[in-house]
């Protein structure tokens, strides 16, 4: 499915024009990259928001611009901290048969055995870098943690490889682990502390 976004060239000044456009629900942006000179653009903010909501941040977006069609990826964006409105978006024009590196979400699925036994699952890495052609960039990579016991952990090396992409991140990077229940850890630390105190007292005697 092609995600189409109608855009128009915009003037860089005056600043009052930019404010006027944003009040009208327009987002500002720039497109650059493969066979495209850096060009300032304007488009309906809600149109982009719908594409990214339905297809993820790595969605391939076909910009319709002055009678041309430009295949792009969102390379960066600025949003209003209060309304989350896209104030400025960078679109990178891409070559469809050339791989590019982007970040894909890591999503843990399944109920870990260790969690059922009272442990808790702690995730430290939420995105992984992959290399793929624009049409094959994964929105997310799922990792099944059902078999994890208390004390077990998973790394980037445990992520499933896809036929259409290559994982670039270091394989030994930690993703998640099932840790012991907090109460149990505190109890063990308390016991260890008590033993040290008793030993110290005996040594003094």
HUMOQUI-V172921 format. One record per residue. N is the residue number from 1. PHI is phi in whole degrees, -180 to 180 (* if undefined). OMEGA is omega in radians with two decimals (999 if undefined). Layout:
n | phi | omega
N | PHI | OMEGA
N | PHI | OMEGA
This chain:
n | phi | omega
1 | * | 3.13
2 | -93 | 3.09
3 | -93 | -3.07
4 | -95 | 3.10
5 | -136 | 3.12
6 | -81 | 3.13
7 | -130 | 3.12
8 | -133 | 3.08
9 | -70 | -3.13
10 | -129 | 3.07
11 | -83 | -3.13
12 | -78 | -3.13
13 | -136 | 0.02
14 | -84 | -3.13
15 | -63 | -3.13
16 | -62 | 3.12
17 | -68 | 3.12
18 | -64 | 3.10
19 | -64 | -3.14
20 | -64 | -3.13
21 | -63 | -3.13
22 | -66 | 3.09
23 | -65 | 3.13
24 | -86 | 3.13
25 | 85 | 3.13
26 | -96 | 3.05
27 | -105 | 3.12
28 | -98 | 3.14
29 | -166 | 3.08
30 | -146 | 3.08
31 | -121 | -3.13
32 | -156 | 3.09
33 | 125 | -3.02
34 | -59 | 3.09
35 | 59 | -3.13
36 | -131 | 3.03
37 | -73 | 3.14
38 | -56 | -3.05
39 | -132 | 3.08
40 | -73 | -3.07
41 | -135 | 3.06
42 | -140 | -3.09
43 | -159 | 3.11
44 | -73 | -3.10
45 | -60 | -3.10
46 | -65 | 3.12
47 | -65 | 3.11
48 | -68 | -3.13
49 | -57 | -3.13
50 | -65 | 3.14
51 | -61 | -3.10
52 | -70 | 3.10
53 | -68 | -3.07
54 | -84 | -3.00
55 | -126 | 3.07
56 | 88 | -3.07
57 | -66 | -3.12
58 | -96 | -3.11
59 | -61 | 3.03
60 | -79 | -3.05
61 | -117 | 3.13
62 | -95 | 3.13
63 | -80 | 3.05
64 | -100 | -2.90
65 | -145 | 3.12
66 | 53 | 3.12
67 | 81 | -3.14
68 | -108 | 3.07
69 | -121 | -3.09
70 | -122 | 3.11
71 | -80 | -3.06
72 | -138 | 2.96
73 | -126 | 3.07
74 | -74 | -3.06
75 | -99 | 3.13
76 | -179 | -3.14
77 | -156 | 3.04
78 | -122 | 3.14
79 | -123 | 3.08
80 | -69 | -3.07
81 | -64 | -3.11
82 | -100 | -3.06
83 | -105 | -3.09
84 | 67 | 3.10
85 | -67 | 3.10
86 | -72 | -3.12
87 | -85 | 3.13
88 | -151 | -3.09
89 | -133 | 3.07
90 | -100 | 3.08
91 | -108 | 3.12
92 | -104 | 3.10
93 | -70 | -3.04
94 | -124 | 3.05
95 | -94 | -2.96
96 | -66 | -3.13
97 | -103 | -3.12
98 | -118 | -3.12
99 | -72 | 3.05
100 | -134 | 3.14
101 | -100 | 3.12
102 | -141 | 3.10
103 | -100 | 3.08
104 | -117 | -3.14
105 | -70 | 3.01
106 | -99 | -3.12
107 | -119 | 3.11
108 | -84 | -3.13
109 | -125 | 3.14
110 | 91 | 3.13
111 | -103 | -3.09
112 | -64 | 3.12
113 | -58 | -3.11
114 | -64 | 3.10
115 | -69 | 3.12
116 | -65 | -3.13
117 | -90 | 3.09
118 | 112 | 3.12
119 | -79 | 3.09
120 | -133 | -3.10
121 | -90 | 3.14
122 | -117 | 3.13
123 | -105 | -3.11
124 | -114 | -3.14
125 | -124 | -3.05
126 | -115 | 3.13
127 | -139 | 3.13
128 | -135 | 3.14
129 | -86 | 3.12
130 | -128 | 3.06
131 | -117 | -3.12
132 | -163 | 3.01
133 | -72 | -3.03
134 | -51 | -3.09
135 | -76 | -3.06
136 | -115 | 3.14
137 | -71 | 3.14
138 | -76 | 3.07
139 | -73 | -3.10
140 | -154 | 3.06
141 | -124 | -3.10
142 | -93 | 3.12
143 | -127 | -3.11
144 | -80 | -3.12
145 | -110 | -3.05
146 | -56 | -3.05
147 | -88 | -3.09
148 | -72 | 3.06
149 | -96 | 3.06
150 | -60 | -3.11
151 | 100 | 3.12
152 | -80 | 3.09
153 | -143 | 3.12
154 | -130 | 3.14
155 | -125 | 3.13
156 | -57 | 3.14
157 | -63 | -3.12
158 | -86 | 3.13
159 | -68 | 3.13
160 | -70 | 3.10
161 | -78 | 3.10
162 | -102 | 3.12
163 | -71 | -3.04
164 | -103 | 3.14
165 | -149 | 3.10
166 | -124 | 3.11
167 | -81 | -3.05
168 | -99 | -3.09
169 | -57 | -3.13
170 | -59 | -3.06
171 | -62 | -3.09
172 | -91 | 3.12
173 | -69 | -3.09
174 | -69 | 3.11
175 | -108 | -3.07
176 | -160 | 3.09
177 | -152 | 3.05
178 | -101 | -3.07
179 | -100 | 3.13
180 | -67 | 3.10
181 | -56 | -3.11
182 | -57 | -3.12
183 | -60 | -3.11
184 | -68 | 3.14
185 | -64 | -3.13
186 | -64 | 3.14
187 | -66 | 3.14
188 | -65 | 3.13
189 | -66 | 3.13
190 | -65 | -3.14
191 | -64 | -3.13
192 | -65 | 3.13
193 | -66 | -3.14
194 | -65 | -3.14
195 | -64 | 3.13
196 | -65 | 3.14
197 | -64 | -3.14
198 | -64 | -3.13
199 | -66 | 3.13
200 | -63 | -3.14
201 | -66 | 3.14
202 | -65 | -3.14
203 | -63 | -3.13
204 | -68 | -3.13
205 | -71 | 999
